[in-house]
Amino acid sequence: MDDILYVFNVNTGHLILQKHYDQFCTYFEIYPFDDAYVIYGECEIVKLNRDYEIERRFSGCDIFVRRSGDDNAFMINGDTIQLFDFYDNYYEIDKNGKLIKEILSNNE
């Protein structure tokens, strides 16, 4: 829920963990990734370990939402993450948050 992660036991409905993260913008979704988790956020991509501690952060030139309204601003493809920002700049990062490829558009 934005900057707070809630982990529930799906069988009992009991809250297992509630963790607050300092962040600048909104977090949208969390995904399993590389035997841990990745959070897709408006301004950053965050990699968590299995204990929900932040390992890495990645930010682009602008928010990770496409101006065109296209839903594919964030994609996991194997062990890489592919991103588009508001100006259609493209980023590809590896499982360690290292930038593999960056293609800047002329839409700025």
C-alpha positions as CSV (number, residue, x, y, z in Angstrom):
1,M,0.0,0.0,0.0
2,D,2.1,2.8,-1.4
3,D,5.1,3.0,1.1
4,I,4.0,0.2,3.5
5,L,4.4,-3.4,2.7
6,Y,2.0,-5.8,4.4
7,V,2.6,-9.6,4.3
8,F,-0.3,-11.8,5.3
9,N,-0.6,-15.6,5.8
10,V,-3.1,-16.4,3.1
11,N,-4.4,-19.4,5.0
12,T,-5.1,-17.7,8.3
13,G,-5.4,-14.0,7.2
14,H,-3.0,-13.1,10.0
15,L,-0.6,-10.2,9.4
16,I,3.0,-11.5,9.4
17,L,4.9,-8.3,8.6
18,Q,4.3,-4.6,8.2
19,K,7.2,-2.6,6.9
20,H,7.5,1.1,6.0
21,Y,9.8,2.2,3.2
22,D,11.1,5.7,2.8
23,Q,10.3,6.7,-0.8
24,F,9.7,9.9,-2.8
25,C,6.9,8.7,-5.1
26,T,4.2,6.1,-5.2
27,Y,4.8,2.4,-5.3
28,F,2.5,0.5,-7.7
29,E,3.1,-3.3,-7.6
30,I,5.4,-6.0,-6.1
31,Y,6.6,-9.0,-8.1
32,P,8.6,-12.1,-7.3
33,F,12.0,-11.7,-9.0
34,D,15.3,-13.4,-8.8
35,D,14.3,-15.5,-5.7
36,A,13.2,-12.3,-4.0
37,Y,11.0,-9.3,-4.9
38,V,11.0,-6.2,-7.1
39,I,8.7,-3.2,-6.5
40,Y,7.6,-1.2,-9.5
41,G,7.3,2.4,-8.4
42,E,6.4,5.7,-10.1
43,C,10.0,7.1,-9.6
44,E,12.1,4.0,-8.8
45,I,12.4,0.3,-9.1
46,V,13.4,-1.3,-5.8
47,K,14.8,-4.8,-5.3
48,L,14.1,-6.5,-2.0
49,N,15.7,-9.6,-0.6
50,R,13.8,-12.5,1.0
51,D,13.7,-10.6,4.3
52,Y,12.0,-7.6,2.5
53,E,15.1,-5.4,3.0
54,I,16.1,-3.0,0.2
55,E,19.1,-4.3,-1.8
56,R,19.0,-1.9,-4.7
57,R,17.2,1.1,-6.2
58,F,17.0,2.3,-9.8
59,S,15.6,5.6,-11.2
60,G,15.3,7.0,-14.7
61,C,15.0,10.5,-16.2
62,D,11.3,10.7,-15.3
63,I,8.5,8.7,-13.8
64,F,8.0,5.1,-15.0
65,V,4.6,5.8,-16.5
66,R,4.1,6.2,-20.3
67,R,2.6,9.4,-21.5
68,S,0.7,7.5,-24.2
69,G,-1.1,5.6,-21.4
70,D,0.3,2.3,-22.7
71,D,0.4,-0.2,-19.9
72,N,3.8,-1.7,-20.7
73,A,6.0,0.9,-18.9
74,F,7.3,-2.0,-16.7
75,M,8.1,-5.5,-17.8
76,I,10.0,-8.4,-16.4
77,N,11.6,-10.5,-19.1
78,G,13.6,-13.4,-17.6
79,D,16.3,-12.0,-15.4
80,T,16.0,-8.4,-16.7
81,I,13.6,-5.6,-16.2
82,Q,12.5,-3.4,-19.1
83,L,11.2,0.1,-18.4
84,F,9.8,3.2,-20.2
85,D,9.5,6.6,-18.6
86,F,7.1,9.4,-19.3
87,Y,9.2,10.6,-22.2
88,D,9.5,7.1,-23.8
89,N,13.1,6.7,-22.7
90,Y,13.9,3.0,-22.5
91,Y,15.9,1.3,-19.8
92,E,16.9,-2.3,-19.3
93,I,18.4,-3.3,-16.0
94,D,19.8,-6.7,-14.8
95,K,18.8,-8.5,-11.6
96,N,21.4,-6.5,-9.7
97,G,19.9,-3.1,-10.8
98,K,22.8,-2.5,-13.2
99,L,21.9,-0.6,-16.4
100,I,22.3,-2.8,-19.4
101,K,20.8,-0.6,-22.0
102,E,19.4,2.9,-22.2
103,I,17.8,4.4,-25.3
104,L,16.8,8.1,-25.0
105,S,13.9,9.3,-27.1
106,N,13.5,12.7,-28.6
107,N,10.2,13.3,-26.7
108,E,11.7,15.6,-24.0
